[in-house]
Amino acid sequence: MELEVGKIYECKVTGITKFGAFVELDKNTTGMVHISEVANTFVNEIKDHLTEGQSVKVKVLSMGDDGKISLSVKRALPAPPKKEHKGGDKRFDKKPGGFKKERTPYEPAAPVDFTKNPPPVYAGRTSDDASFEDMLSKFKATSEEKFSDLKHVMDNKRRGSSRRK
C-alpha cells in the first residue's frame, strides 16, 4: 500500500502502550498514534478511548526516513464544535439597554479643563510651584527613611534566627 501524508485510512489497533497505540495499516505497514493524537480531549489512559482489535480511521501526519509512520485519530475525526461564549455576544453589556462601546487602543483621553477643576493645593503650593529640586529632595528623604526601616527589620530578622541555633 502506498501511503500519502495527509490522507485518512481505515485500519486496526494492534497494540496499546502508555504513550500511544500501534495501528496496522496493511499486513506489512504499522504506524503509531501518540497519546496526544488519540482524542480531542485530555487522554490519561489510552484504554479509555481505544481497544486492541478496534477499527479506527487515522490520518497520516508524517513518514520518517527510518520507516516510522506518525498517525492521528483526532485529526481524522470531524472538528469539534466551537464553544460559544456563555454570555452570548462578548460586546453585550450586562446593563439593560445595549452594547458596550468599542474602544480603540489609541483613543486619546478627554481634555481636562483646569479653569473649572483646578489641581489640588498641597501646603499652600500647587504642583507648578514646586521646583524639581524640591521634589527630588523630598523623594530622597522618604526613600532613605524607607530604606533604613527595611534595613532595621532585616537586621532584626538575621539576629533573631542566629539566637535560636
C-alpha positions as CSV (number, residue, x, y, z in Angstrom):
1,M,0.0,0.0,0.0
2,E,1.4,3.4,-0.9
3,L,0.7,5.9,1.9
4,E,0.4,9.6,1.5
5,V,0.8,12.3,4.2
6,G,-2.5,14.0,4.9
7,K,-4.7,11.1,3.8
8,I,-7.1,9.3,6.0
9,Y,-7.1,5.5,6.2
10,E,-9.2,2.8,7.9
11,C,-7.0,0.5,10.0
12,K,-6.9,-1.8,13.0
13,V,-5.4,-1.2,16.5
14,T,-2.8,-3.9,17.2
15,G,-1.2,-2.8,20.4
16,I,-1.6,-0.2,23.2
17,T,1.2,1.3,25.4
18,K,1.1,4.1,28.0
19,F,2.5,6.5,25.4
20,G,0.4,5.6,22.3
21,A,-1.3,2.9,20.2
22,F,0.2,0.9,17.4
23,V,-2.0,0.6,14.3
24,E,-1.7,-1.8,11.3
25,L,-2.3,0.0,8.1
26,D,-1.8,-3.2,6.0
27,K,0.0,-6.5,6.5
28,N,3.5,-5.0,6.2
29,T,2.9,-1.5,7.5
30,T,2.5,-0.4,11.1
31,G,2.3,3.2,12.4
32,M,1.9,4.7,15.8
33,V,-0.7,7.1,17.2
34,H,0.8,9.2,20.1
35,I,-1.3,9.7,23.2
36,S,-1.7,13.4,22.3
37,E,-3.3,12.4,19.0
38,V,-5.9,9.9,20.3
39,A,-8.8,12.2,21.1
40,N,-9.9,15.9,21.2
41,T,-9.9,15.8,25.0
42,F,-7.2,15.1,27.5
43,V,-6.3,11.4,27.5
44,N,-5.0,10.0,30.7
45,E,-5.4,6.3,29.8
46,I,-5.5,5.3,26.1
47,K,-7.5,2.2,27.0
48,D,-10.4,4.5,27.8
49,H,-10.5,5.6,24.1
50,L,-9.1,2.7,22.1
51,T,-9.0,-1.1,22.4
52,E,-6.9,-3.8,20.7
53,G,-8.6,-5.0,17.5
54,Q,-10.7,-1.9,17.2
55,S,-11.1,-0.5,13.7
56,V,-10.3,3.2,13.5
57,K,-9.8,6.0,11.0
58,V,-6.3,7.6,11.1
59,K,-4.7,10.5,9.3
60,V,-1.0,10.1,8.3
61,L,0.9,13.0,9.9
62,S,4.4,12.1,8.8
63,M,6.6,9.3,7.4
64,G,10.2,9.3,8.6
65,D,13.2,8.2,6.6
66,D,13.7,5.4,9.3
67,G,10.3,3.9,8.4
68,K,8.4,5.4,11.4
69,I,4.8,6.5,10.5
70,S,3.2,9.1,12.7
71,L,-0.6,8.9,12.8
72,S,-3.5,10.8,14.4
73,V,-7.0,9.6,15.3
74,K,-8.3,13.0,16.4
75,R,-7.3,14.7,13.1
76,A,-9.2,12.1,11.2
77,L,-12.4,13.0,13.1
78,P,-14.5,16.0,12.2
79,A,-13.6,19.1,14.0
80,P,-15.3,19.5,17.4
81,P,-17.9,22.3,17.5
82,K,-16.5,25.6,18.9
83,K,-17.7,26.5,22.3
84,E,-20.0,29.5,22.3
85,H,-19.3,32.2,24.9
86,K,-21.8,31.7,27.8
87,G,-22.7,35.4,27.7
88,G,-23.5,35.3,24.0
89,D,-22.0,38.4,22.3
90,K,-18.9,39.4,24.2
91,R,-19.6,43.1,23.5
92,F,-23.0,42.9,25.2
93,D,-23.2,44.9,28.3
94,K,-25.0,43.3,31.2
95,K,-26.7,46.6,32.0
96,P,-30.1,46.8,30.4
97,G,-30.1,48.6,27.2
98,G,-27.2,47.7,25.0
99,F,-23.8,47.1,23.8
100,K,-20.5,48.3,25.2
101,K,-18.8,51.0,23.2
102,E,-15.9,49.5,21.2
103,R,-12.7,51.3,22.2
104,T,-9.7,51.7,20.1
105,P,-6.3,51.3,21.8
106,Y,-5.2,54.8,20.6
107,E,-8.2,56.7,21.6
108,P,-7.0,60.0,23.2
109,A,-8.1,60.9,26.7
110,A,-10.7,63.6,27.1
111,P,-9.1,67.1,27.6
112,V,-9.1,68.4,31.1
113,D,-10.3,72.0,31.7
114,F,-8.3,73.3,34.7
115,T,-10.4,76.5,34.9
116,K,-13.4,74.5,36.1
117,N,-11.4,72.0,38.2
118,P,-8.1,73.4,39.4
119,P,-5.4,71.0,40.6
120,P,-5.3,70.3,44.3
121,V,-3.3,72.5,46.6
122,Y,-0.7,71.0,49.0
123,A,0.6,73.0,51.9
124,G,-0.2,76.3,50.2
125,R,1.5,75.4,46.9
126,T,0.3,74.0,43.6
127,S,2.3,71.3,41.8
128,D,3.5,74.0,39.4
129,D,5.1,76.0,42.3
130,A,7.3,73.1,43.4
131,S,10.7,73.1,41.8
132,F,12.3,69.9,40.5
133,E,15.0,70.2,43.2
134,D,12.4,70.4,46.0
135,M,10.5,67.3,44.7
136,L,13.8,65.4,44.3
137,S,14.9,66.2,47.9
138,K,11.5,65.1,49.2
139,F,11.8,61.8,47.3
140,K,15.4,61.2,48.5
141,A,14.3,61.9,52.1
142,T,11.4,59.4,52.0
143,S,13.5,56.8,50.2
144,E,16.3,57.0,52.7
145,E,13.7,56.7,55.5
146,K,12.1,53.7,54.0
147,F,15.4,52.0,53.2
148,S,16.6,52.5,56.8
149,D,13.4,51.0,58.2
150,L,13.8,48.0,55.9
151,K,17.5,47.6,56.9
152,H,16.5,47.7,60.5
153,V,13.8,45.0,60.1
154,M,16.2,42.7,58.1
155,D,18.9,43.1,60.7
156,N,16.5,42.1,63.5
157,K,15.4,39.0,61.5
158,R,19.0,37.9,60.9
159,R,19.9,38.4,64.6
160,G,16.8,36.5,65.7
161,S,17.5,33.4,63.7
162,S,21.1,33.2,64.9
163,R,20.0,33.2,68.6
164,R,17.7,30.2,68.1
165,K,20.5,27.9,66.9
